[in-house]
């Protein structure tokens, strides 16, 4: 049975065509708090049409440099964005509603933008449906492994993500880099 049709644990839901609009709304709020000229892209599984996902909108924000994040962080935090992520390679803020994550913002300096794995993976999955199905299957397996206490959700899907990102980066002439930064 194709991964998209399998019984999926509750933390993953079917693709919601409203996700792009939710992204636009959240991105507009971020621009109002930060810089109206920020380039903000929808990333993560909710940005890949047809892909099951946790209903959390991931965003990539392009900044001039790391100092720009520091300048805008107080305004973002005053609006409820919090540093609740274990990502170490770039700044990340999380927006929650009643304790439930609704959005995760990844901030990248301009010099890292084109090589950001999150953007590369999104573009690859949109263009390669077989790999999107492979990833969907890995996500379902990861939820099941996490439920059995065998692995964390993120750790359980890392091998598949690494394989896909390696191929995507190679197609762009970029070297392999570890996808796990936790």
C-alpha positions as CSV (number, residue, x, y, z in Angstrom):
1,X,0.0,0.0,0.0
2,X,1.4,3.5,-0.9
3,X,2.7,5.4,2.2
4,X,0.1,8.2,1.6
5,X,-2.7,5.7,2.2
6,X,-1.4,3.9,5.3
7,X,-2.9,4.3,8.7
8,X,-1.0,7.2,10.1
9,X,-0.5,7.8,13.8
10,X,-2.3,10.9,15.1
11,X,0.6,13.3,15.1
12,X,0.6,13.2,11.3
13,X,-2.4,14.5,9.4
14,X,-3.4,14.5,5.7
15,X,-2.2,17.4,3.7
16,X,-4.4,20.4,4.3
17,X,-4.8,22.8,1.3
18,X,-5.3,25.6,3.8
19,X,-1.6,25.4,4.9
20,X,-0.3,27.8,2.2
21,X,-2.8,30.4,3.4
22,X,-1.8,29.8,7.0
23,X,1.9,30.3,5.9
24,X,1.0,33.6,4.2
25,X,-0.7,34.9,7.3
26,X,2.1,33.9,9.6
27,X,4.7,35.3,7.2
28,X,2.9,38.6,7.1
29,X,2.9,38.7,10.9
30,X,6.6,38.1,11.0
31,X,7.3,40.8,8.4
32,X,5.2,43.2,10.5
33,X,7.3,42.4,13.6
34,X,10.7,42.3,11.8
35,X,11.5,43.6,8.4
36,X,8.8,44.2,5.8
37,X,11.4,43.3,3.1
38,X,12.3,39.9,4.6
39,X,12.2,37.0,2.1
40,X,10.1,34.4,3.8
41,X,9.4,30.9,2.3
42,X,7.2,28.1,3.4
43,X,9.4,25.0,4.2
44,X,8.8,21.7,5.9
45,X,6.3,19.0,5.1
46,X,3.3,21.4,5.1
47,X,5.0,23.1,2.1
48,X,4.9,19.9,0.0
49,X,1.4,19.4,-1.6
50,X,0.0,16.0,-0.8
51,X,2.5,15.1,2.0
52,X,1.2,14.1,5.4
53,X,2.6,16.3,8.2
54,X,2.4,17.5,11.7
55,X,0.1,20.6,11.4
56,X,3.0,23.0,12.1
57,X,3.9,25.7,9.6
58,X,7.7,25.9,9.1
59,X,9.1,29.1,7.6
60,X,12.6,30.1,6.4
61,X,13.5,33.8,6.8
62,X,16.4,35.3,4.9
63,X,18.3,37.9,6.9
64,X,21.2,40.1,5.9
65,X,23.3,38.7,8.7
66,X,23.1,37.2,12.2
67,X,23.0,40.6,13.8
68,X,19.7,41.2,12.1
69,X,18.1,38.4,14.1
70,X,19.4,39.9,17.3
71,X,17.9,43.3,16.4
72,X,14.4,41.8,15.8
73,X,14.3,39.1,18.4
74,X,12.8,41.3,21.2
75,X,9.8,42.2,19.0
76,X,9.3,38.6,17.9
77,X,9.5,37.4,21.5
78,X,7.0,40.0,22.7
79,X,4.6,38.6,20.1
80,X,4.9,35.1,21.5
81,X,7.8,33.6,19.5
82,X,10.1,31.6,21.8
83,X,13.5,29.9,21.5
84,X,12.2,26.3,22.2
85,X,14.2,24.4,19.6
86,X,17.3,22.4,19.9
87,X,18.5,23.4,16.5
88,X,22.1,24.7,16.8
89,X,23.1,25.7,13.2
90,X,20.9,28.8,13.0
91,X,18.4,30.7,15.1
92,X,14.9,29.2,15.4
93,X,11.8,30.6,17.1
94,X,8.6,28.7,17.8
95,X,5.1,30.1,18.0
96,X,2.6,28.1,20.2
97,X,-1.1,28.4,20.9
98,X,-2.2,27.0,24.3
99,X,1.0,24.9,24.4
100,X,0.6,23.5,20.9
101,X,3.2,24.4,18.3
102,X,1.7,26.2,15.3
103,X,4.7,27.6,13.6
104,X,8.5,27.3,13.6
105,X,10.6,30.1,12.1
106,X,14.2,29.3,10.9
107,X,16.4,32.4,10.4
108,X,19.2,32.2,7.9
109,X,21.9,34.8,7.0
110,X,22.0,35.6,3.3
111,X,25.3,33.7,2.8
112,X,23.7,30.5,4.0
113,X,20.3,30.9,2.2
114,X,21.0,28.9,-1.0
115,X,22.6,26.0,0.8
116,X,19.9,25.7,3.6
117,X,18.9,22.0,3.7
118,X,15.4,22.9,4.6
119,X,14.8,24.8,1.4
120,X,16.7,22.2,-0.7
121,X,14.7,19.3,0.8
122,X,11.4,21.1,0.1
123,X,12.3,21.9,-3.5
124,X,13.4,18.3,-4.1
125,X,10.3,16.7,-2.6
126,X,8.1,19.0,-4.6
127,X,9.8,17.9,-7.8
128,X,10.4,14.2,-7.0
129,X,7.2,12.5,-6.0
130,X,8.9,9.1,-5.4
131,X,11.1,10.7,-2.8
132,X,8.1,12.5,-1.3
133,X,6.5,9.0,-0.9
134,X,9.7,7.6,0.6
135,X,9.8,10.5,3.1
136,X,6.1,10.0,3.9
137,X,6.7,6.3,4.7
138,X,9.7,7.2,6.8
139,X,7.7,9.8,8.8
140,X,5.0,7.2,9.5
141,X,7.6,4.7,10.6
142,X,9.3,7.3,12.8
143,X,6.0,8.1,14.6
144,X,5.5,4.4,15.2
145,X,9.1,4.0,16.5
146,X,8.7,7.0,18.8
147,X,5.4,5.6,20.1
148,X,7.2,2.3,21.0
149,X,10.0,4.3,22.7
150,X,12.6,3.0,20.2
151,X,13.7,6.4,18.9
152,X,12.7,10.1,18.8
153,X,10.5,11.1,15.9
154,X,13.3,13.2,14.4
155,X,16.1,10.7,14.9
156,X,14.0,7.9,13.3
157,X,13.6,9.7,10.0
158,X,17.1,11.2,9.8
159,X,18.6,8.4,7.7
160,X,16.0,8.9,4.9
161,X,16.3,12.7,5.1
162,X,20.1,12.4,4.8
163,X,19.8,10.2,1.8
164,X,17.3,12.5,0.0
165,X,19.2,15.7,0.9
166,X,22.5,14.2,-0.2
167,X,21.1,13.5,-3.6
168,X,19.4,16.9,-3.8
169,X,22.6,18.7,-2.8
170,X,24.6,16.7,-5.3
171,X,22.2,17.8,-8.1
172,X,23.0,21.4,-7.2
173,X,26.8,20.8,-7.0
174,X,26.8,21.1,-3.2
175,X,28.7,18.7,-0.9
176,X,27.0,16.4,1.6
177,X,26.5,17.9,5.1
178,X,24.9,16.3,8.1
179,X,21.2,17.0,8.3
180,X,20.9,16.5,12.0
181,X,22.0,19.5,14.0
182,X,20.5,18.5,17.4
